[in-house]
Amino acid sequence: MSVQVLTFGCRVNAYESEVMRTHAAALDDTIIVNTCAVTAEAERQARQAIRRAHREHPAARIVVTGCAAQIAPDAWAALPGVARVLGNAEKLQAESWTAQAGSAVSDIMAARETAAHLLTEFAGRARAFVQVQQGCDHRCTFCVIPYGRGPNRSVPLGVIVEQVRALAARGFAEIVLTGVDIASYGRDLPGAPTLGQMVRRLLALVPELPRLRLSSLDPAAIDDDLWRQIAEAPRLMPHLHLSLQAGADLILKRMKRRHGRQDALGVIARARALRPEIAIGADLIAGFPTETDALFDETLEFVDAAAIPFVHVFPYSARPGTPAARMPQVATALRRERAGRLRAAGATNARRFFAGLVGQHATVLTESGEGGHTEHFAPVRIAAPPGALLRARITAANDTGLLAEPA
């Protein structure tokens, strides 16, 4: 075994895992565990993976990094087989991955730098991620990530263009722009360019890129230039994933979110008016502290009223040190039950959305020999080699996605 990377959590971690894989390529018998701190379950899975890795590869050197390691390095260093813990800033530095580098818990910096890393490979993936932003200046009451990622920092456009060009040249037909809070892109750069301005210039400067997709957006911060790109740029995929978290105003206020229920409904309505075929996704938290049955019903009704087909639901997970962890908690079993009901509502919307695509044509990015995703990010089964952009006709739909044949 040379280097094995185990990744937990978001697309930011997926991107950073590829950076580490490149930096550590010369090492032998090394297992890198890139942790996530969003939920207690994500941390549990990472600890379980570390114990399994040590059991199956007792001679391997295990290096733990990521947000959970940044926040509580000593706890991760104490796990069996862990040789080293790296912070989120250190893990992206090439010098951290020399054969002689460090031992035990490295100095954990405040994660205030965003370095540039030119990647040309994403192991086992048909689409590539490009990190355009890092950190967050907001303090939602449930979220521990600012403590692991630091404040908002943006990657300059020239660096983004160079990275996207390199990946497009290697045959990646779709790039996903990712970050912790990409709607805040540019506020720290000279001239304070917006995310929409960056997207417009990126598409103009890299005309060879067929598809550009955005990761999760704060609905309170979508700028006018981005709305124009949603309406006018066909290479920007018709897929808007929103960091909503709840559909009840009182819960949103207690979360310290910057939007209300009507704001979110307005964003979704505007997106559909500008691009009728657009698919809407949403992050939602079930069982946030103080959430009564009536408040939960408001979120459930929101999912139905907004006809959101792609819901990403988390049962609330108390994060130590956050304000929400000190609020009156909802019983764990009730959180899970509510999460199941939200997922069921999303599945009903997804079936309707999939059914509405039958008979239409779509462009599929194939990710295996059995299928991939349309421009709407709808999963589709089609026989085709991986990594291709294929024009297809949607022939049928079921509970899990679409069936298609080459057009």
Residue, then its C-alpha position, 0 to 999 in steps of 0.5 A: m500500500s502507498v497512500q490511501v485517502l479516506t474522505f468524510g463530509c463536503r465537496v471542499n474536503a473532496y477537493e482537499s483530499e485530492v490536493m493531499r493525494t498529490h502532495a503525499a504521492a511519494l509516501d509509503d504505507t500512509i492512510i490519510v483520514n480527512t474528517c468532518a465536524v458537521t455532525a456527531e455521526a460524521e465524526r463517529q464514522a471517521r473514528q470507526a474508519i481509523r480503528r478499522a484502518h489500524r486493525e487491517h493495516p497495523a504497520a501503516r502510518i495514519v494521518v488525521t486532518g480535516c475540520a474535526a481534527q482542527i477543532a479537537p486535535d488531541a482527541w484524534a491523536a489519542l486514537p489507536g494507530v494515529a501517528r500525526v494530526l494536521g490542521n486544515a491549513e497545514k494539510l494543503q502545504a506540500e512540505s507537510w507531506t515529506a517523509q521526514a515531516g512532523s509527528a504527533v500533533s502538529d501546530i494547528m494554525a488558525a486556518r486563515e490562509t487559502a493556498a493555490h494548488l493546481l490539480t489535474e486528477f480526481a481519483g475515480r470521478a467524472r466531474a472535478f471540484v474547484q475550491v473558489q472560497q474557504g471559511c465563513d464570516h457568519r455564525c449560525t447557531f448550530c454550526v461549528i465549521p467557522y471554528g475549523r475553517g476560519p474566516n471567509r477567504s477567496v481564491p483570485l480569478g486568475v488562479i481559478v481560471e488556471q485550475v479550470r483550464a488544466l482540468a478541462a484539458r485533462g478531459f473533465a467536462e464538468i467542474v463544480l465550484t465549491g467552498v464553505d460559503i461560495a455566495s460570499y466569494g470576493r468580498d475580501l478581494p480587491g474590488a470585491p467581485t461577486l460570485g456572479q461576476m466571477v462565474r461570468r468571467l470564468l465562462a468567458l475565459v474558459p470557453e472549452l469547458p462544457r459544464l459549470r455547476l455551483s455547490s450549495l448557496d446561501p439564499a440571502a446572498i445571490d447577487d444580481d450578476l449570478w441571477r443574470q448567469i442563471a438566466e443567460a448562461p447555458r453552460l451554467m447548469p440548471h441546478l440550484h442547491l440552497s442552504l435553507q435549513a428550515g421553512a419556519d421563520l421562528i426556527l430560522k431566526r433561532m438558527k441566526r439565518r439571514h433569510g426568512r421563509q418568504d425570502a426562500l420561496g421568492v428565490i425559488a420562484r425567481a429561479r424557476a421564472l428565469r430558467p423554467e427547467i431548473a432543479i432545486g435542491a435544499d439542505l434541511i435540518a430536522g429537530f433543531p432545538t425548540e422545534t415543536d410539532a407545529l414548527f416542524d410542520e411548517t418546514l414539511e409544508f415548505v418542502d411541499a409548497a416549493a416542490i423541492p425534488f432534491v432534499h439533503v436532510f440532517p437530523y440535528s446534531a449538537r456541536p459542542g461550543t455552539p449556541a444551539a447546543r445550549m438550547p432546549q433539545v428535541a429528543t433524538a428519536l423524534r429528530r430521526e423521525r422528522a428527518g425521515r418525513l422530510r426525506a419522504a416529502g422530497a422523494t415524492n417531489a423527486r418522483r414528480f420531477f423525474a416524471g416530468l422529464v420523460g420524453q425530453h432530451a438531456t445531456v448526460l455526464t456518464e460516471s460509470g458504465e451504467g449511467g450518470h447525471t443530467e444537467h439538472f443533476a438527476p440520476v440517469r441509467i444509460a449504457a455508455p463509457p464513463g466520462a463522456l457527455l452524451r445526448a440522450r432521450i429520457t424514456a422512463a422514470n422511477d423512484t430513484g431517477l431516470l432511464a434513457e437511451p442515446a439520442 
